Each structure stands twice: as C-alpha cells, then as structure tokens.
C-alpha cells in the first residue's frame, strides 16, 4: 500500500511542531515549578522533556528520509505556576498527542517499517506519559 508522501510530510511536520512545543513546555514548567512536591515534578518534567526532544529528532530524520524539510515552527505552549494545573495542562497535551499519532499511524502502511516503527515508538512513549500524568493528576 502506497501513501501520499506530501500529506505524510505535512503531518510529520505538524507532529514536529508539537514535539518542539512540548519540549519547551516541559523544561519551562520544570523551571517554574514550586511547592511541596516540586523536586519530584521537576525531575519528571525534565525527563519527559528529554523524551520530547528525542521524538523531535526521530521525526526530523524521517522527514529528511522522505525528501522533506523539517519545520522550525513551534506549536502552542502553555505554562502554569500551579503544579497541579501544570500537570493537567501537560496531561491534556499528551492525550492530544496520542490521538494525533494514532491517526498518523493508521495512515502508514506496515510495509514502511522504519517510519511505521518510529511513529509507533513515539506513540508508546506518549501513552506512557499520559498514564504517568494521570497518576500525578489523580485521574
């Protein structure tokens, strides 16, 4: 099964914008987090930020491999000083990310294993982030 390379490149660049924004959001949130659970939250936010940077690297590589040019645009960023609110914002963002990558994965043929597995890996990481943030948000 073939796929529309132009459409996939556009979606990959959209995902790249999301990953850039998510990385910036997490590192900034780590910098402004205060309160009784700050140390643990800072550590977790920084760890997830590292995952987001890795996701961006993977997506950039796949874009170039498909003959495209990686975007330098950044998606929407939300920061909140309240730790619980920050967790809730990040949780919504991760849920949206999971939905986005599920849709993208459904557009990719399994006979494109490098691209398919790259997106599958990012989806798995994002789902793990959702589960962790749900525990932190007590949802």
C-alpha positions as CSV (number, residue, x, y, z in Angstrom):
1,X,0.0,0.0,0.0
2,X,1.4,3.3,-1.0
3,X,0.9,6.6,0.8
4,X,0.6,10.2,0.0
5,X,4.2,11.4,0.7
6,X,3.2,15.1,0.7
7,X,0.4,14.5,3.2
8,X,2.6,12.4,5.4
9,X,5.3,15.1,5.3
10,X,2.8,17.7,6.3
11,X,1.6,15.6,9.2
12,X,5.1,14.8,10.3
13,X,5.9,18.5,10.4
14,X,2.8,19.1,12.4
15,X,4.0,16.4,14.8
16,X,7.4,18.0,14.9
17,X,5.9,21.4,15.9
18,X,4.0,19.6,18.7
19,X,7.2,17.9,19.9
20,X,9.2,21.2,19.9
21,X,6.4,22.9,21.9
22,X,6.1,20.0,24.3
23,X,9.9,20.0,25.0
24,X,9.8,23.8,25.6
25,X,6.7,23.5,27.8
26,X,8.2,20.8,30.0
27,X,11.6,22.4,30.5
28,X,9.9,25.7,31.3
29,X,7.4,24.1,33.6
30,X,10.3,22.4,35.4
31,X,12.0,25.8,35.8
32,X,8.9,27.5,37.4
33,X,7.6,24.6,39.5
34,X,7.4,25.3,43.2
35,X,5.8,23.7,46.2
36,X,5.9,20.6,48.4
37,X,6.3,18.1,45.5
38,X,8.4,20.3,43.3
39,X,11.5,18.2,43.4
40,X,9.7,15.1,42.0
41,X,7.7,17.1,39.5
42,X,10.8,18.9,38.2
43,X,12.6,15.7,37.8
44,X,9.7,14.1,35.9
45,X,9.1,17.2,33.7
46,X,12.8,17.2,32.8
47,X,12.8,13.5,32.0
48,X,9.7,13.9,29.7
49,X,11.3,16.9,28.1
50,X,14.2,14.7,27.1
51,X,11.7,12.2,25.6
52,X,10.1,15.0,23.6
53,X,13.5,16.2,22.3
54,X,14.2,12.6,21.2
55,X,10.8,12.4,19.4
56,X,11.6,15.6,17.5
57,X,15.0,14.1,16.4
58,X,13.3,10.9,15.2
59,X,10.6,12.9,13.3
60,X,13.3,15.2,11.7
61,X,15.2,12.2,10.5
62,X,12.0,10.6,9.0
63,X,11.1,13.9,7.3
64,X,14.5,14.1,5.7
65,X,14.4,10.5,4.7
66,X,11.2,11.1,2.8
67,X,12.7,14.1,1.0
68,X,11.1,16.8,3.1
69,X,12.4,19.7,5.1
70,X,11.8,19.7,8.9
71,X,9.9,22.7,10.2
72,X,11.3,25.1,12.7
73,X,7.9,26.3,13.8
74,X,6.8,25.7,17.3
75,X,3.2,24.7,18.4
76,X,1.3,26.3,21.2
77,X,2.9,26.4,24.7
78,X,1.0,26.7,28.0
79,X,2.8,27.2,31.3
80,X,1.2,27.4,34.8
81,X,2.7,28.2,38.1
82,X,0.3,25.9,40.0
83,X,1.8,22.4,39.9
84,X,-1.5,20.5,39.6
85,X,-2.7,22.8,36.9
86,X,0.6,22.3,35.1
87,X,0.2,18.5,35.3
88,X,-3.4,18.8,34.0
89,X,-2.2,21.0,31.0
90,X,0.5,18.5,30.2
91,X,-1.9,15.6,30.5
92,X,-4.3,17.2,28.0
93,X,-1.4,17.9,25.7
94,X,-0.2,14.3,25.9
95,X,-3.7,12.9,25.3
96,X,-4.0,15.1,22.2
97,X,-0.6,13.9,21.1
98,X,-1.6,10.2,21.5
99,X,-4.7,10.9,19.4
100,X,-2.6,12.6,16.7
101,X,-0.1,9.8,16.5
102,X,-2.8,7.1,16.4
103,X,-4.4,8.8,13.4
104,X,-1.0,9.2,11.7
105,X,-0.1,5.6,12.3
106,X,-3.3,4.5,10.7
107,X,-2.2,6.3,7.5
108,X,1.1,4.5,7.3
109,X,1.4,1.1,5.7
110,X,3.2,-1.5,7.7
111,X,5.5,-2.2,4.7
112,X,7.2,1.1,5.6
113,X,8.8,-0.4,8.7
114,X,11.2,2.4,9.6
115,X,8.6,5.1,9.5
116,X,5.9,3.0,11.0
117,X,8.0,1.8,13.9
118,X,9.3,5.3,14.5
119,X,5.8,6.7,14.9
120,X,4.7,3.6,16.9
121,X,7.6,4.2,19.3
122,X,6.7,7.9,19.8
123,X,3.0,6.8,20.3
124,X,4.1,4.3,23.0
125,X,6.2,6.9,24.9
126,X,3.3,9.4,24.7
127,X,0.8,6.9,26.0
128,X,3.2,6.2,28.9
129,X,3.4,9.9,29.6
130,X,-0.5,10.0,29.7
131,X,-0.5,7.2,32.3
132,X,2.1,8.8,34.5
133,X,0.4,12.2,34.3
134,X,-3.0,10.7,35.1
135,X,-1.4,9.3,38.3
136,X,0.0,12.7,39.2
137,X,-3.3,14.4,38.5
138,X,-5.1,11.7,40.4
139,X,-7.4,11.0,37.4
